[in-house]
């Protein structure tokens, strides 16, 4: 496990899949063809904390959805690549854009279509409910399932490995300005 923590310490970019990672993988369609997805608010705040601590976030997903674009915009994620059934071209474009080494990047996936990228990186992460073959090739597996806190698990794992999590969490504690005893 220490080897995985050492790898996580060097991460400067986390790439996430959407369906099955940021969501539980369910696809909902209205009669009009409109697509709906449910995102976990804990995951969203984890992404905010990660970015506030200087770690970049990107998304590479096989489907194209305005819902995803809206959610990523809301979270400040500008590195968004949608509609890539073969995710490798998007990954190659992203590598040129961010100018980072493969040791500084991790990918979080759940299905076999994520393996071509995961297998190129020093740290590959699978969500708890990932396909067994994907889990077999991951370096770390989240405690929670996709869409149910797995993204938050990743964010906190990276921040902990970098020694930033405790300080970040403590920024949320209210520090009273009046230090006199409560009566």
N, C-alpha and C positions, 0 to 999 in steps of 0.2 A: 504493500500500500504506500510506503514512503516514496517509492519510485513514481507512482502516479501523482502524489502530492508535489513532488519535485517538478514533474512535467507541467502540472497545473500552475505552478508559481510563475512560469514563463509566458503564460497565455496573455495575449494582447487583443485577440479577436475571437469571439465565439460566434459560430455560424449555427443557426437553428433551421430545422425543417419546420413546417407548419402542421400539416395534418398528421396526427398521432404523436406530436411532440408538444406544440403549443395548444393543440386541441386534443380531444380524446380520439380523434380520427373519424368521428361521425360527420356525415355530410347531410345537411338539411336543405331541401329545395322547396320553394313555394310553387304554387300552380303557375305563376308567371315566369318561372325559371330562376328567380332570385335565389342566390345561395346565402345560407346563414351558417355562422360558426359561433361556438361558445369559447371564450377565452377566460382563463383563470386570473382573477385580480391579484392574487399573491405572486403569480408568475410575472405579471406586468410590473409590479413594484420591484421585484427582483431585477428585472431588466433595467429599470431606472437606477437602482443602486449600483449595478455593475457599470453602467455608463458614467455615473457621477464619480466613480472611483477610477475612471480613465480606461476602462476596458471597452473596446468597440464591439458592437453587435451587428450581425448581418443575418439575412434570411435568404435561403435558396429553397424554392418550393416548386413542385411539379405542376400545381394548379395555378390558375390566374383568377384572382378574386378582388373585387373592389373592397370587400370587407377586410381583407388582409391589408390592403394598402391603407385603409382608414386607421386600422389598429396600429400599424407600424408608425404611421405619421403621428398618431397620438402619443406614442412612446418615444418618439425622437429617433427612430431607426430609419436611416436614409439608405443604407446598403440593402436594397430589396431587389431580389431577382425572382420573378414569377414566370410560370409557364414553361419551365424547363423539365421535361420528362427525363432527359439526360442532363443531369446537373453538372457534369464536368465542364462544359463550355462556360457556364456562369461562374464556376469556381475559378477557372483560368482567368477570366475577366476580373474577378474580384482580387485575385492575387496581384495582378498588375496595378490595380487601383490602390491597394493598401500598402504595398511595398513591405510586407512582413515575410519572415521565414515560416516554413511549415511547422517549426517547433514553437512558434508564437500563436498558432491557430488551432482551435479545436472545433469539431463538428458534432452536433447533437442530432441523432437520427433514430428512426424506429423500424425502417423497412429496408429490404435488400437494395432498393434504388439509391439508398444513401451510402452503401458500401464503397462505391468507386472513390468517393471523396474521403470517407472515414479511413480507408486503407492507405491513404497518402500522408496521413498526419501522425504526428508523434503522440497525440492524445485524441482518441476517439471515444465518444460517450454515447451510450444507448439509454433510452428511457426504460423503466421497469417493465412495461408491457410491449417492448419491441419484439420483433420476430426472433425466435431462438437463434437463428443463424447470425443475425446482427449482433445479438448479445454475446455470442461466442467470439466475435471479432472486435468487441469493444474493450477498451482498457478500463473503463469505469461504467457502472450501471447505476442510474439514479434510484433512490429509495422509493420514489413515488412514480406513478404512471403519467403518461402524457396527458395534458389538459387538467391534471389534478395536483399540480405542484412540482412536476419534474423540472420545469424551467427554473423555478426558484431554487430547487436543489442544486442545479448546475451553477447558478449565480453565486449562491452562498459557498459552494465548494471552491470555486475559483477565488473568491474574495478571502476565504479562510486560508487557502494555500499561499496567497500573497501577503498574509498577515494584516488584512484590511477589514475583515468582517467585524471584529469586536468593536473597533473604533467607529465604524459606520453605524452599527446598531445603537451604540451609545449616543449618537447624535440625536436620536429620537426621544431620549429621556428629557423631560422638562426639568431644567435646573432653576429652582426658585432664586430670585434675586434677593429676597429677604431671608437672611439666615437666622433670624431670631426664632426661638422655640415657639411651636404652635401651642396656643393656650385654649 
